[in-house]
Amino acid sequence: MKALIVDDERLARRELMTLLAEHDEVEVVGEAVNADDAYQKIKELQPDLLFLDIQMPGKTGFELLEMLDKVPTVIFTTAYDEYALKAFEVSALDYLLKPVQPERLRESIGKLMARNKGEEGEEEADEQPQNGQARPHKLGPDDQVFVKDGDRCWFVRLSKVRLFESDGNYIKVYFDNYKPMIHKSLNALDERLDDKVFFRANRKHMINLNWVENIEPWFNGGLMVTLQGGEKVEVSRRQATRFKEMMSL
């Protein structure tokens, strides 16, 4: 598993590198000194795992996660215990207080291996290059994204998102009992998501086809879709034919 260490303190990066040398399961492919540096290296190196400091000069670790379309697995590393609760609220894999203790790191790696058991072969098959080049990656149900709304933060697997709703320059994300807002356009999101799972129903809504519960005819040749969460979304007449094809109607 490829890991990137993100920390503005050189000594902290060195100490963690030394500890990780004892774990063959993790290959450290790079280091980053701040959020902007990390953003570029994540795009270049495509790590599976981030060891991420929260408080750094400039942008915080949370702000870095907001910049990413697809978020790797995250283990937070920080000297500030006050951030522990917030880190767990966003469902990170683990939280390590600096200086990192070898036993705590061993526990984190154990959690990582247990969670990823059985997934490696599927991921490798999905990433096989074609004609010597990697295929552009569309975000699918198994990918996770980072959502921050005010002081609340979540890591959300896309399979749990049933609806995206455009609201001006923001998108409302429907999952579980939450509806946080993110600063993105629906058009930009449409380009990144797997269109076999996420369907653009109309100008304002994109639905997860796996959450469709009921479909009924609607005005002017359109359709009305009810999702398992209870939301009703109109499929425009322009999109209705394609929607029927995808749902095998």
Sine and cosine of phi, psi and omega as CSV:
sin_phi,cos_phi,sin_psi,cos_psi,sin_omega,cos_omega
0.00,0.00,0.79,-0.61,-0.05,-1.00
-0.99,0.10,0.75,-0.66,-0.05,-1.00
-0.82,-0.57,0.55,-0.84,0.11,-0.99
-0.87,-0.50,0.76,-0.65,0.05,-1.00
-0.99,-0.12,0.82,-0.57,-0.03,-1.00
-0.87,-0.49,0.95,-0.32,-0.04,-1.00
-0.31,-0.95,0.70,-0.72,-0.02,-1.00
-0.98,0.19,-0.21,0.98,-0.02,-1.00
-0.99,-0.11,0.88,-0.47,-0.05,-1.00
-0.88,0.48,-0.66,0.75,-0.02,-1.00
-0.89,0.45,-0.65,0.76,0.02,-1.00
-0.90,0.44,-0.64,0.77,0.04,-1.00
-0.90,0.44,-0.67,0.74,-0.02,-1.00
-0.90,0.44,-0.69,0.72,-0.02,-1.00
-0.89,0.46,-0.67,0.74,0.00,-1.00
-0.93,0.36,-0.63,0.78,0.07,-1.00
-0.85,0.53,-0.69,0.72,0.00,-1.00
-0.88,0.47,-0.70,0.71,0.01,-1.00
-0.91,0.42,-0.64,0.77,-0.04,-1.00
-0.95,0.31,-0.32,0.95,0.05,-1.00
-0.89,0.47,-0.34,0.94,0.02,-1.00
-0.99,0.11,-0.07,1.00,-0.07,-1.00
-0.88,-0.48,0.98,-0.19,-0.04,-1.00
-0.92,0.39,-0.32,0.95,-0.03,-1.00
-0.93,0.36,-0.36,0.93,-0.09,-1.00
-0.90,-0.44,0.80,-0.60,0.07,-1.00
-0.94,-0.35,0.90,-0.43,0.03,-1.00
-0.98,0.20,0.91,-0.41,-0.07,-1.00
-0.99,-0.16,-0.12,0.99,0.01,-1.00
0.00,-1.00,0.17,-0.99,0.06,-1.00
-0.74,-0.67,0.52,-0.86,0.05,-1.00
-0.71,-0.70,0.58,-0.81,-0.13,-0.99
-0.98,-0.17,-0.19,0.98,0.05,-1.00
-0.33,-0.95,0.00,-1.00,-0.10,-1.00
-0.92,0.40,-0.66,0.75,-0.01,-1.00
-0.92,0.40,-0.66,0.75,0.07,-1.00
-0.88,0.48,-0.68,0.73,-0.01,-1.00
-0.91,0.42,-0.64,0.77,-0.02,-1.00
-0.85,0.53,-0.71,0.71,0.01,-1.00
-0.92,0.39,-0.67,0.75,-0.05,-1.00
-0.95,0.31,-0.50,0.87,0.08,-1.00
-0.91,0.41,-0.66,0.75,0.03,-1.00
-0.90,0.43,-0.63,0.78,-0.05,-1.00
-0.98,0.22,-0.69,0.73,-0.18,-0.98
-0.99,-0.14,-0.30,0.95,0.01,-1.00
0.76,0.64,0.83,0.55,-0.01,-1.00
-0.93,0.36,0.46,-0.89,0.08,-1.00
-1.00,0.05,-0.34,0.94,-0.16,-0.99
-0.62,-0.78,0.68,-0.74,0.12,-0.99
-0.91,-0.42,0.78,-0.62,0.29,-0.96
-1.00,-0.09,0.96,-0.27,-0.28,-0.96
-0.88,-0.48,0.87,-0.50,0.15,-0.99
-0.96,0.28,0.52,-0.85,-0.03,-1.00
-1.00,-0.03,-0.79,0.61,-0.03,-1.00
-1.00,-0.04,0.92,-0.39,0.05,-1.00
-0.66,-0.75,0.40,-0.91,0.08,-1.00
-0.85,0.52,0.64,-0.77,-0.05,-1.00
0.99,0.11,-0.86,-0.52,-0.03,-1.00
-0.99,0.11,0.54,-0.84,0.07,-1.00
-0.99,0.15,0.14,-0.99,0.08,-1.00
-0.88,0.48,-0.58,0.81,0.04,-1.00
-0.91,0.42,-0.64,0.77,0.02,-1.00
-0.91,0.40,-0.57,0.82,0.09,-1.00
-0.87,0.50,-0.72,0.69,-0.03,-1.00
-0.88,0.47,-0.56,0.83,0.05,-1.00
-0.91,0.41,-0.44,0.90,-0.03,-1.00
-0.97,0.23,-0.29,0.96,-0.13,-0.99
-1.00,-0.02,0.63,-0.77,0.15,-0.99
-0.96,0.27,-0.80,0.60,0.02,-1.00
-0.93,-0.36,0.79,-0.61,-0.10,-0.99
-0.97,-0.25,0.81,-0.58,0.08,-1.00
-0.93,0.37,0.07,-1.00,0.18,-0.98
-0.89,0.46,0.63,-0.78,-0.08,-1.00
-0.82,-0.57,0.76,-0.65,0.24,-0.97
-0.90,-0.45,0.91,-0.42,0.00,-1.00
-0.97,0.24,0.64,-0.76,0.09,-1.00
-0.77,-0.64,0.84,-0.54,-0.04,-1.00
-0.39,-0.92,0.41,-0.91,0.04,-1.00
-1.00,0.00,-0.09,1.00,-0.11,-0.99
-0.98,-0.22,0.96,-0.26,-0.05,-1.00
-0.90,0.43,-0.40,0.92,-0.02,-1.00
-0.89,0.45,-0.32,0.95,-0.02,-1.00
-1.00,0.01,-0.07,1.00,-0.09,-1.00
-0.86,0.52,-0.75,0.66,-0.04,-1.00
-0.88,0.47,-0.69,0.72,0.00,-1.00
-0.89,0.46,-0.63,0.78,0.01,-1.00
-0.88,0.47,-0.67,0.74,0.00,-1.00
-0.95,0.31,-0.49,0.87,0.05,-1.00
-0.89,0.47,-0.50,0.87,0.00,-1.00
-1.00,0.00,0.17,0.99,0.13,-0.99
0.88,0.47,0.62,0.79,0.12,-0.99
-0.91,0.42,0.35,-0.94,0.02,-1.00
-0.86,0.51,-0.67,0.74,0.00,-1.00
-0.29,-0.96,0.11,-0.99,-0.02,-1.00
-0.70,-0.72,0.85,-0.52,-0.02,-1.00
-0.90,-0.43,0.81,-0.58,0.03,-1.00
-1.00,0.07,0.76,-0.65,0.03,-1.00
-0.99,0.15,0.57,-0.82,-0.05,1.00
-0.94,0.35,0.68,-0.73,-0.08,-1.00
-0.92,0.39,0.76,-0.65,0.02,-1.00
-1.00,-0.03,0.66,-0.75,-0.05,-1.00
-0.81,0.59,-0.65,0.76,-0.03,-1.00
-0.92,0.40,-0.63,0.77,0.02,-1.00
-0.92,0.39,-0.61,0.79,0.05,-1.00
-0.90,0.43,-0.65,0.76,0.02,-1.00
-0.87,0.49,-0.64,0.77,0.04,-1.00
-0.90,0.44,-0.66,0.75,0.00,-1.00
-0.90,0.44,-0.70,0.72,0.02,-1.00
-0.90,0.44,-0.61,0.79,0.05,-1.00
-0.88,0.48,-0.69,0.73,0.06,-1.00
-0.88,0.48,-0.67,0.74,-0.02,-1.00
-0.88,0.48,-0.74,0.68,-0.03,-1.00
-0.92,0.39,-0.62,0.78,0.00,-1.00
-0.91,0.42,-0.64,0.77,-0.04,-1.00
-0.95,0.32,-0.56,0.83,-0.09,-1.00
-1.00,-0.03,-0.03,1.00,-0.03,-1.00
-0.86,0.51,0.78,-0.63,0.03,-1.00
1.00,0.02,-0.17,0.98,-0.03,-1.00
-1.00,-0.08,-0.32,0.95,-0.16,-0.99
-0.87,0.49,-0.71,0.70,-0.04,-1.00
-0.88,0.47,-0.64,0.77,0.00,-1.00
-0.91,0.42,-0.66,0.75,-0.01,-1.00
-0.92,0.40,-0.65,0.76,0.00,-1.00
-0.90,0.44,-0.65,0.76,0.00,-1.00
-0.90,0.43,-0.61,0.79,-0.04,-1.00
-0.94,0.33,-0.41,0.91,-0.10,-0.99
-0.98,-0.21,0.16,0.99,-0.01,-1.00
-0.88,0.47,0.73,-0.68,-0.03,-1.00
-0.96,0.30,0.44,-0.90,0.11,-0.99
-0.89,-0.45,0.78,-0.62,-0.03,-1.00
0.80,0.60,0.59,0.81,0.06,-1.00
0.99,0.14,0.03,1.00,-0.02,-1.00
-0.81,-0.59,0.60,-0.80,0.05,-1.00
-0.95,0.33,0.61,-0.79,0.02,-1.00
-0.95,0.30,0.60,-0.80,0.09,-1.00
-0.85,0.53,0.70,-0.71,-0.10,-1.00
-1.00,-0.07,0.86,-0.51,0.15,-0.99
-1.00,-0.07,0.62,-0.79,-0.03,-1.00
-0.97,0.24,0.84,-0.55,-0.03,-1.00
-0.91,-0.41,-0.10,-1.00,-0.09,-1.00
-0.85,0.52,-0.50,0.87,-0.07,-1.00
-1.00,0.10,-0.18,0.98,0.02,-1.00
-0.98,0.19,0.44,-0.90,0.04,-1.00
-0.88,-0.47,0.51,-0.86,0.04,-1.00
-0.82,-0.57,0.32,-0.95,0.02,-1.00
-0.96,-0.28,0.80,-0.60,-0.02,-1.00
-0.85,-0.53,0.80,-0.59,0.02,-1.00
-0.80,-0.60,0.79,-0.61,0.02,-1.00
-0.71,-0.70,0.97,-0.24,-0.10,-0.99
0.92,0.39,-0.80,-0.60,0.00,-1.00
-1.00,-0.05,0.00,1.00,-0.03,-1.00
-0.98,-0.17,0.64,-0.77,-0.06,-1.00
-0.68,-0.73,0.51,-0.86,0.03,-1.00
-0.58,-0.82,0.56,-0.83,0.36,-0.93
-1.00,-0.08,0.82,-0.57,-0.09,-1.00
-0.83,-0.56,0.84,-0.54,0.14,-0.99
-0.96,0.27,0.73,-0.69,-0.13,-0.99
-0.89,0.45,-0.38,0.93,0.06,-1.00
-0.89,0.46,-0.37,0.93,-0.02,-1.00
-1.00,0.01,-0.21,0.98,0.00,-1.00
-1.00,0.08,0.87,-0.48,-0.04,-1.00
-0.99,-0.11,-0.36,0.93,-0.10,-1.00
-0.39,-0.92,0.66,-0.75,0.22,-0.98
-0.91,-0.42,0.76,-0.65,-0.04,-1.00
-0.80,-0.60,0.84,-0.55,0.00,-1.00
-0.96,0.28,0.68,-0.73,0.03,-1.00
-0.59,-0.81,1.00,0.06,-0.07,-1.00
0.92,0.38,-0.82,-0.57,0.02,-1.00
-1.00,-0.01,0.20,0.98,-0.04,-1.00
-0.84,-0.55,0.26,-0.97,0.10,-1.00
-0.81,-0.58,0.74,-0.68,0.10,-0.99
-1.00,0.00,0.79,-0.61,-0.06,-1.00
-0.96,-0.28,0.87,-0.49,-0.04,-1.00
-0.99,-0.14,0.91,-0.41,0.12,-0.99
-0.48,-0.88,0.54,-0.84,-0.09,-1.00
0.72,0.69,-0.78,-0.62,0.05,-1.00
-0.97,-0.24,0.32,0.95,-0.09,-1.00
-0.95,-0.31,0.44,-0.90,0.06,-1.00
-0.60,-0.80,0.84,0.54,-0.02,-1.00
-0.94,0.35,0.33,-0.94,0.01,-1.00
-0.96,-0.28,0.67,-0.74,0.10,-1.00
-0.84,-0.55,0.48,-0.88,-0.06,-1.00
-1.00,0.00,0.99,0.16,0.06,-1.00
-0.57,-0.82,0.30,-0.95,0.11,-0.99
-0.99,-0.13,0.48,-0.87,0.02,-1.00
-0.92,0.40,-0.54,0.84,0.03,-1.00
-0.90,0.44,-0.68,0.73,0.02,-1.00
-0.90,0.43,-0.64,0.76,0.01,-1.00
-0.91,0.41,-0.63,0.77,-0.01,-1.00
-0.85,0.53,-0.60,0.80,-0.02,-1.00
-0.95,0.32,-0.41,0.91,-0.10,-1.00
-1.00,-0.09,-0.37,0.93,-0.12,-0.99
-1.00,-0.04,0.51,-0.86,0.03,-1.00
-0.92,0.38,0.90,-0.44,-0.09,-1.00
-0.97,0.23,-0.02,1.00,0.13,-0.99
-0.99,0.15,-0.26,0.97,-0.01,-1.00
-0.90,-0.43,-0.68,0.74,-0.07,-1.00
-0.96,-0.27,0.85,-0.53,-0.15,-0.99
-0.90,-0.43,0.76,-0.64,0.03,-1.00
-0.99,0.17,0.99,-0.16,-0.09,-1.00
-0.96,0.28,-0.60,0.80,0.00,-1.00
-0.31,-0.95,-0.18,-0.98,-0.07,-1.00
-0.91,0.42,-0.43,0.90,-0.12,-0.99
-0.95,-0.30,-0.24,0.97,-0.15,-0.99
-0.75,-0.66,0.62,-0.78,0.15,-0.99
-0.78,-0.63,0.78,-0.62,-0.10,-0.99
-0.91,-0.42,0.48,-0.88,0.14,-0.99
-1.00,0.05,0.90,-0.43,-0.09,-1.00
-0.87,0.48,-0.43,0.90,0.00,-1.00
-0.95,0.31,-0.20,0.98,-0.02,-1.00
-0.98,-0.22,0.07,1.00,-0.01,-1.00
-0.94,0.33,0.78,-0.62,-0.01,-1.00
-0.95,-0.33,-0.58,0.81,-0.06,-1.00
-0.50,-0.86,0.56,-0.83,0.01,-1.00
-0.73,-0.69,0.73,-0.68,0.05,-1.00
-0.62,-0.78,0.48,-0.88,0.04,-1.00
-0.86,0.50,0.52,-0.86,-0.01,-1.00
-0.70,-0.71,-0.05,-1.00,-0.09,-1.00
-0.89,0.46,0.52,-0.85,0.15,-0.99
0.84,0.54,0.53,0.85,0.06,-1.00
0.99,0.11,0.08,1.00,0.05,-1.00
-1.00,0.09,-0.11,-0.99,0.00,-1.00
-0.72,-0.70,0.46,-0.89,0.13,-0.99
-0.91,-0.41,0.85,-0.52,-0.04,-1.00
-0.95,-0.30,0.74,-0.67,0.12,-0.99
-0.96,-0.29,0.78,-0.63,0.01,-1.00
-1.00,-0.03,0.29,-0.96,-0.03,-1.00
-0.89,0.46,-0.39,0.92,0.05,-1.00
-0.99,0.15,-0.08,1.00,0.02,-1.00
0.98,-0.19,-0.19,0.98,-0.01,-1.00
-0.94,0.34,0.61,-0.80,0.08,-1.00
-0.94,-0.35,0.78,-0.62,-0.07,-1.00
-0.77,-0.64,0.77,-0.64,0.03,-1.00
-1.00,0.09,0.77,-0.64,0.15,-0.99
-1.00,-0.05,0.87,-0.50,-0.08,-1.00
-0.89,0.45,0.38,-0.92,0.03,-1.00
-0.83,0.56,-0.62,0.79,-0.01,-1.00
-0.89,0.45,-0.55,0.84,-0.05,-1.00
-0.99,-0.12,-0.17,0.99,-0.14,-0.99
-0.88,0.47,-0.67,0.74,-0.03,-1.00
-0.88,0.47,-0.73,0.68,0.00,-1.00
-0.90,0.43,-0.62,0.78,0.01,-1.00
-0.88,0.47,-0.69,0.72,0.03,-1.00
-0.88,0.48,-0.64,0.77,0.02,-1.00
-0.89,0.45,-0.69,0.72,-0.04,-1.00
-0.93,0.37,-0.54,0.84,0.00,-1.00
-1.00,-0.05,0.08,1.00,0.02,-1.00
0.84,0.55,0.71,0.71,0.01,-1.00
-1.00,-0.06,0.00,0.00,0.00,0.00
